[in-house]
Amino acid sequence: MAKIKDPLQFSHHFGTTESKLNKLGVLDPTLNVDTKLFIDPLLLGKSSHLEMRKAEKTYKGFFMKIIKLLAASKKENDVAWRAAYKQLLFGEIKGTCLGYGASSIRGSGFGKKLTGRVTNTAKEIVDLGIRDPDLFTVLPLLEEGVGPDLISDMTTHIIIEDLAKFNDKICKKLQISTEEFYVDRTTAQFPRNPKEHSHTPVILVPTDVLRELPLAKNWEEVCDVARKNADLRNKVNKLIAEIWKAKTKKNKMEIRKKALSKKDAFNVLLETIHKSKPEAYDVETDPEGLLVWRRIQPVIAAQHPLKLLLAKKPSITDVFDIVMKIVQQFQFLVEKRGLWKELYHDNERRNEKSVQRIFYAVADSYCKANDLDISPEADTGTGEIDFKFSSGYTRRVLVEVKLSDNPKLLAGYQKQLEIYKDSEQTSKGIYVVIDIGHLAKKEKELQKIRNDRLTKKLPVSDIIVVDGSKKRSASKI
């Protein structure tokens, strides 16, 4: 699974600040960790940046060429079909630091098999008489394996020359040095990524073309738009009524069949997409907590110092004691020094992954400040997130962070953490529960599970409960 380890922000390495980049409307990327945002082609024309508004023309022009090729194609694999296929067969995109990856910034491309499916689906749509280049934004709703990250990488591939001009403008304003890179058939100047061993660029992206990267593609937003518009709702009900029950793969296949059955049906989907009025992700308020951990990580230890000392040849107990001190410091900061505020946005608690990243930021900050030979890693794969602190191969301590309203809170302690400990070959673990309500009964059950394991002489992990409730007054971080 992917890990966050030793993250580095663009602004910190290149001698600028996140606030300067924000004022210029540029995302401050983490150079070795993908930010879960993606470029939405529907936002290009709304951008405040001239380069992106020109990029919309580039994007639509690219797909109009493909539409013409597919319209000329008589059958799969003829000359026109192969020409369209070749245009859609784009390779790996590196440098934007966007997407699902955690321990890398490498993008993804349409492999040969997926490209063939996409070309055939696009051909079906074109054969209906559709000539709108936005038909390609509907693909994630129709084609398995085409998610927003792939659409984002495809968009980057198409508008790379426009992005290069945007980067040139920004780097000159900030006086950031650049190097020549050959990126996706384009030679251009970009900053070099110091976290990559190979010669890799950093491709800066405007914030006003970015949206939150969904964890799973679905029809929810499409349905929401259709429900709010009476005229559109009637059209949906008439032409592709199955959209309302699209919760399973089977239902989605039925919708796909209906949407591709005739021109009017597909146009309803396009009309819904056009009326969705997508909004760029607000990177400053960061509602989903995708970025807040990065603000905490460089400063928390300096503002709230904690002296930690690890023996030159530490035992597993020594490492555990240090990790416990870090956990207790996190508890102190949340409960007594206002860090609880970062657990909420607009009075709503942030999701668990955001809170886990905040814990990681605190832990990493103290390890760096004390030059500790302990390497915290945050697992940010699609499964549960855990933290591994290690000093050498045999001295490992796992920390699991859960919100109190997690339905798997008890199972996480009783089974999951112990499985992780076995796989990491360690006997030491700490289960951190952030109490944001509904904990009282569960806390007693957690303690009962722990006592039962102790009685049976089974491995146990310590339990630390952190009061993450909103406080009336607290010092600012």
SULQUIDA-V387476 format. One record per helix or strand of 2 or more residues. SS is the DSSP state (H for helix, E for strand). FROM is the first residue (numbers start at 1). LEN is the number of residues. If there is no record, write none. Layout:
BEGIN
ss: (SS SS)
from: (FROM FROM)
len: (LEN LEN)
END
This chain:
BEGIN
ss: (E H H E H H H H H H H E E E H E H H H H H H H H H E E H E E E H E H E)
from: (3 10 18 37 41 50 79 112 133 148 160 179 186 201 207 210 220 230 241 249 263 292 300 316 339 344 348 352 375 386 396 409 428 440 462)
len: (2 4 6 3 6 23 10 16 10 11 15 5 7 2 3 3 9 10 5 11 12 6 4 21 5 2 2 18 5 5 8 15 8 16 6)
END
